[in-house]
């Protein structure tokens, strides 16, 4: 090996030493980045677990909205069915009458049907309002707030993990 030298100084040794230091720094940096990403993975997993727990708590506090709206649909079907059958029964009774009594009776049947349908609409509106999370109790609203916060924290932790993996050179980071 030909060494460039100045009087009493060899340039090969400092260059070799600098190369070794640079390689050691890269190894330490890569190792440190992997440790940081491993810690970030643990934080992300903990945040995801907290989010799942908050969602379960919200489910218990608020109930299942799908079941509630399904019950409202049943209420609507039954209510309309009975309003219509009551009208038909009323008209059948009116048909037994004659003249102006029959006309007056049918008019009253239609009025009763309108009242019944309005009652159905009112009951259905109340049912849907009861299913609406804003009208639920404070425990449900508090649980929804905690779920929202946990979701934000889990999302932030996931993004930090992605950034860490990407910075560490893991191209498969998702």
Secondary structure, DSSP 8 states (H G I E B T S, - for coil): ----EETTEEHHHHHHHHHHHHHHHHHHHHHHHHHHHHHHHHHHHHHHHHHHHHHHHHHHHH--HHHHHHHHHHHHHHHHHHHHHHHHHHHHHHTTS-HHHHHHHHHHHHHHHHHHHHHHHHHHHHHHHHHSGGGS-HHHHHHHHHHHHHHHHHHHHHHHHHHHHHHTT-TT--
